[in-house]
């Protein structure tokens, strides 16, 4: 079954990055979407993520835009406990 080529939404870009373990170039999908406005500062919040497949990027875009329209701004997750902050 041949799949038809669909155009990517403007929030998703197809990029090529170097895989550090193999040294080969691999395709990733960069998602940069608006996540609404921060109530405290009044500034626009933006979510930037990378995904290995287009399907995952499209699913995340749908989730982020749905949360933004409902007014739920997703807070960034601090994975290193603030150790990397200067």
ABEGO torsion letter per residue (X at the ends): XBBBBBBBBAABBBBBBBBAAAGBBBBBBBBBBBAEBBAAAGBBBBBBBBBABAAAAAAAAAAAAAAAAAGBBBBBBBAAGGAABX
